[in-house]
Amino acid sequence: MVLDVGDVAIPKLPGMTFVDPRAPVQRRAQSLAYINGYAVPGERSTGLKPEVSAPHPAPEQLKETTLPMSTLPKFVAFDRKVLRWNCYFKESVTESAVENHRVRKCTIYMYLEDESVHVEEPRQPNSGIPQGVFLKRHRVPKDNEGGVFGPADISVGSTCTMYGRTFFVVSCDAFTREYLVGALGLEVAPDGAYPDDPIDGYRATLKKDTSANPYPPAPRDDVLAAYIEAAAGKPSNALAPDKLKKFLANDRKVLRFFAVWDDRGALYGEKRPFVVHYYLADDSVEVLEVSEPNSGRDPFPVFLRRQPLPNKPLEVDALGPTKSTTTYTHKDFVVGQYVKVYNRDFYLYDADNFTKAWYIENEGMSAADFPEINVEEKPLPIPQNAVPPYNGFGGLEDSLQNCIALIPKPVAPDFHKQMDYARTILRYKAKIAPGEQYELSDIDAERDFILSVYLANDTIAIYEPPDRKRNIPAHITGGKFLERQTVLKPGSAEKYEAHDLYVGAVVSVFRRNFVLTEADEYSYQFMEQHPASFPRSDFDQVLMRIRAQLEGMEAEVYGTFAGKEVTEESLTAALSACGAQFVKQEVVTVLRKIAGSGDAWLAALGFQAPA
């Protein structure tokens, strides 16, 4: 395809096309105009070029105007604003000797946003006439005038005809009156009244005037009248109480009581809550169960289906019931009393608000007749399983799991403790000490041991280093003395932990006592870095405790340590001579801080030379 532009033929290919300025303009002109927010047909413009507007006039050339600069669209300004008139029309009634016309009351609604109208007739019960929306919402045209109904076309005290139906307007609401008078400047007549309806007057004549002409009560409602009618031979079913009247008066009126049934006196009995419904329409009773969590019962809601409830046991023989039965009435249900439900005692302890209000209004009761009764009981303490004493086999935690669950689970370790102290081991040098259940021999007195404490899980292992230089029999070769495991304190289920071990402590391991005589450098540094867990490695606390015990003996202490070197033996002897209570770990902590200087020790204590 070739584009012919004048004398030059240009192929129509990408990159070789252009806009021909000589081509005619093919725009479509706007055909709608917007008035008050509504699109209406406007004049179609056929010009190819836009008209050149006149130049803007100078400010002094502008004329004063009273028109607003801008107005809201009508559907926004009058949104949800409706005018309402009350009216009626007369409908002729044929083939009736009682009435020749009927007055039908209606309401006219006009929506100001588009001046649409709809007419509605309120529904009347048992009228037999289709009522409701009489005229659907739309813009109603006027008769023989070509326009539509507006706010000024409907006024109080006049008539308006819509589609051949003439409505008589009798009144309007306050908003309609205010809008017609204030916004439109119209005069509105005062409200009128509806005319009398012939059928209402006829129905009034059918009512009996019991005040002027009293008449005997119906046999259904009076015992004496029922006796007289029965003596005259009237059938008994005609003298029974009017159940329909009672049903219509009390339909959907239900009295609700809250009750409990305490059956704990029987085998496997328990205290269970229930809800008792009493239906005033037919004097029937219904009992519902209240499902409680973890009760172990199936959630059957109905304990007793709705039926008349006998208030005394039914006596029967081979031929059937021996006497007629009577049933419970609403007067038998009293809060704080028992109700027998087929030989089961239900205690009524509360009622709902409707039941209380009904009894107060109809039976003359007061709020004092509905006391607050608390039927809740304190829950019994949950029995705890007694943990048997540890028998020594296996670990304490593992044995405890067999007492907690049928299928024991592995003991969950302390994850944070394992991550923080996975490779932290405190080592002490120990020797066997005499005990109540073990007599120390000369050979055991010479044996040395290394006691290791694993902080990841507070387990203890004991190792005996081999040493041939000492006077130890050959059959004692050394090596592992105690496998790594949890060691319990004597006579207790509590295990040894890291803070229970210090230099000078005695550890009982399976009836053998080990006294800790020394620790390695790493253990000393670790305990000094954690003084909260190891108070005997806290120099400040140790110093405060020793200073408190040496008060009043400043001269003796000063003479003992002034200008001298302090050793473990001399410090131990001096503190013992002063009657101070201490352990070897505290002596080591002091010596590591003062570096063996007596003057540094006195300066730390705050003791000065006597005057």
Summary of the structure (lengths in Angstrom):
residues: 611
radius of gyration: 54.4
end to end distance: 128.6
largest distance: 143.6
contacts: 1366
relative contact order: 0.04
helix: 24%
strand: 25%
